[in-house]
Amino acid sequence: MNLVLFGPPGCGKGTQAKRLVEQRGWVQLSTGDMLRAARSAGTELGNRVAAVMDGGNLVSDEIVIELIEERLPEAEKAGGAIFDGFPRTVAQAEALDKALAARGAQVDRVIRLVVDNDELVRRMAKRAAEEGRADDTVEAFKVRLEAYETQTAPLIPYYTASGKVVEVDGMGSIEAVSAAIATALDD
């Protein structure tokens, strides 16, 4: 099963992906986590993306797709991938479809977590306080939210046309959202 967790920054994609890893054994492919790890390691890639991330902007499609393709064999062995924060653009979605098709696979389901903007800001402030992430300033979050609205939200019709989208109310408790996702996956 190849699953895309979709929604704005702070909607709970990472939290729910981690729960799915625990419950189903699939591999979480979080481009944000991969980029932060590269940055922390001080690699050439990490140095290239640090300035982009600090400004709240999106990293180039080429870099993100390269990161994803490197991890696909691992996901196949685990029986599934949870794409968390990817794809972010229609071009990335098309590249993902192409990469999966080359492996005889496809995106099987898209779970769209729906959360209102006030709640997103509250969650971001809480995460910033708890995790101390440099990319969770209010200013950077607003840039990421705007980037989501202009660059990522157009994926809604792209995936809706495929009939693979299931909307889940992301405003509930972690457990309630997790249960709704399980229902969406098992139907």
C-alpha positions as CSV (number, residue, x, y, z in Angstrom):
1,M,0.0,0.0,0.0
2,N,1.4,3.4,-1.0
3,L,-0.3,6.1,1.0
4,V,-0.1,9.9,0.7
5,L,-0.9,11.8,3.9
6,F,-2.0,15.2,2.6
7,G,-2.7,18.5,4.3
8,P,-1.3,21.8,5.4
9,P,1.8,22.1,7.7
10,G,0.8,21.2,11.2
11,C,-2.2,19.2,10.4
12,G,-0.8,16.0,11.9
13,K,0.7,14.2,9.0
14,G,3.9,13.3,10.8
15,T,2.1,12.2,14.0
16,Q,-0.3,10.0,12.0
17,A,2.5,8.6,9.8
18,K,4.4,7.5,12.9
19,R,1.3,5.7,14.2
20,L,0.9,3.9,10.9
21,V,4.5,2.8,11.0
22,E,3.9,1.3,14.5
23,Q,0.5,-0.3,13.5
24,R,1.2,-1.5,10.0
25,G,5.0,-1.7,9.7
26,W,5.1,0.6,6.6
27,V,8.0,3.0,5.9
28,Q,7.4,6.7,6.6
29,L,8.9,8.8,3.8
30,S,9.0,12.3,5.3
31,T,10.8,14.7,3.1
32,G,10.9,17.2,6.0
33,D,12.6,14.7,8.3
34,M,15.0,13.6,5.5
35,L,16.0,17.2,4.8
36,R,16.4,18.1,8.5
37,A,18.6,15.0,8.9
38,A,20.7,16.0,5.9
39,R,21.0,19.5,7.3
40,S,22.0,18.3,10.8
41,A,24.6,16.0,9.2
42,G,26.2,19.0,7.6
43,T,26.2,17.3,4.2
44,E,26.4,19.2,0.9
45,L,22.7,18.7,0.5
46,G,22.0,19.9,4.0
47,N,24.0,23.0,3.5
48,R,22.1,23.7,0.2
49,V,18.7,23.4,1.8
50,A,19.4,25.1,5.1
51,A,18.8,28.6,3.8
52,V,15.7,27.5,1.9
53,M,14.2,25.8,4.9
54,D,15.1,28.7,7.3
55,G,13.1,31.0,5.0
56,G,10.1,28.6,5.1
57,N,10.4,28.0,1.4
58,L,10.2,24.7,-0.5
59,V,13.2,22.7,-1.6
60,S,13.5,22.0,-5.3
61,D,11.6,19.1,-6.8
62,E,14.7,17.4,-8.1
63,I,16.3,17.1,-4.6
64,V,13.1,15.9,-3.0
65,I,12.4,13.3,-5.7
66,E,16.0,12.0,-5.4
67,L,15.5,11.5,-1.6
68,I,12.2,9.7,-2.2
69,E,13.5,7.4,-4.9
70,E,16.4,6.3,-2.7
71,R,14.0,5.0,-0.1
72,L,11.4,3.2,-2.3
73,P,13.2,-0.2,-2.2
74,E,13.0,-0.1,1.6
75,A,9.3,0.8,1.5
76,E,8.6,-2.1,-0.9
77,K,10.2,-4.6,1.4
78,A,8.0,-3.3,4.3
79,G,4.8,-3.6,2.2
80,G,4.1,0.0,1.9
81,A,5.2,3.6,2.0
82,I,3.6,6.5,3.8
83,F,4.4,9.7,1.9
84,D,4.4,12.4,4.6
85,G,4.8,16.0,3.2
86,F,5.3,14.7,-0.3
87,P,4.3,15.3,-3.0
88,R,4.0,19.1,-2.5
89,T,3.4,20.1,-6.2
90,V,1.7,18.6,-9.2
91,A,5.1,18.1,-10.8
92,Q,6.2,16.1,-7.8
93,A,3.0,14.0,-7.9
94,E,3.6,13.3,-11.6
95,A,7.3,12.3,-10.8
96,L,6.1,10.1,-7.9
97,D,3.6,8.4,-10.2
98,K,6.3,7.8,-12.8
99,A,8.8,6.5,-10.2
100,L,6.2,4.1,-8.7
101,A,5.0,2.9,-12.2
102,A,8.5,2.0,-13.1
103,R,8.4,-0.3,-10.1
104,G,5.0,-1.7,-10.9
105,A,3.3,0.3,-8.2
106,Q,1.1,3.3,-7.7
107,V,-0.4,5.6,-5.1
108,D,-3.2,3.6,-3.6
109,R,-4.8,6.1,-1.3
110,V,-4.6,9.8,-0.4
111,I,-5.7,10.7,3.1
112,R,-6.5,14.5,3.3
113,L,-6.3,15.8,6.8
114,V,-8.6,18.8,7.2
115,V,-7.7,21.3,9.9
116,D,-8.6,25.0,10.2
117,N,-5.9,27.7,10.1
118,D,-6.4,28.8,13.8
119,E,-5.8,25.3,15.0
120,L,-2.7,25.0,12.7
121,V,-1.2,28.1,14.2
122,R,-1.9,26.8,17.7
123,R,-0.2,23.4,16.9
124,M,2.8,25.1,15.3
125,A,3.4,27.3,18.4
126,K,3.1,24.2,20.6
127,R,5.5,22.2,18.4
128,A,8.0,25.1,18.3
129,A,8.0,25.2,22.1
130,E,8.3,21.5,22.5
131,E,10.8,20.6,19.8
132,G,12.7,23.9,19.3
133,R,12.7,23.5,15.5
134,A,14.4,26.4,13.7
135,D,11.8,26.1,10.9
136,D,8.8,26.6,13.2
137,T,8.9,30.3,13.7
138,V,5.6,32.1,13.2
139,E,7.1,33.9,10.2
140,A,8.4,30.7,8.6
141,F,5.1,28.9,9.3
142,K,3.1,31.7,7.6
143,V,5.4,31.3,4.5
144,R,5.0,27.5,4.5
145,L,1.2,27.9,4.9
146,E,1.1,30.3,2.0
147,A,3.3,28.0,-0.1
148,Y,0.9,25.1,0.7
149,E,-2.1,27.2,-0.5
150,T,-0.5,28.2,-3.8
151,Q,1.7,25.2,-4.6
152,T,0.3,22.2,-2.8
153,A,-3.5,22.7,-2.6
154,P,-3.7,22.3,-6.4
155,L,-3.0,18.6,-5.8
156,I,-6.5,18.2,-4.4
157,P,-8.1,18.1,-7.8
158,Y,-5.2,16.1,-9.2
159,Y,-5.8,13.3,-6.7
160,T,-9.5,13.7,-6.5
161,A,-9.7,12.9,-10.2
162,S,-8.1,9.5,-9.5
163,G,-10.8,8.6,-7.0
164,K,-8.2,7.9,-4.3
165,V,-8.9,10.8,-1.9
166,V,-10.5,10.3,1.5
167,E,-11.0,13.3,3.7
168,V,-10.5,12.9,7.4
169,D,-11.4,15.5,10.0
170,G,-8.0,16.3,11.5
171,M,-9.4,18.5,14.3
172,G,-10.1,15.6,16.7
173,S,-7.8,13.8,19.1
174,I,-4.8,11.9,17.8
175,E,-6.7,8.7,18.6
176,A,-9.9,9.8,16.8
177,V,-7.9,10.9,13.7
178,S,-6.0,7.6,13.7
179,A,-9.2,5.6,13.9
180,A,-10.7,7.5,11.0
181,I,-7.6,6.9,8.9
182,A,-7.7,3.2,9.7
183,T,-11.3,3.1,8.6
184,A,-10.4,4.9,5.4
185,L,-7.6,2.4,4.7
186,D,-9.5,-0.7,5.5
187,D,-12.7,0.1,3.5
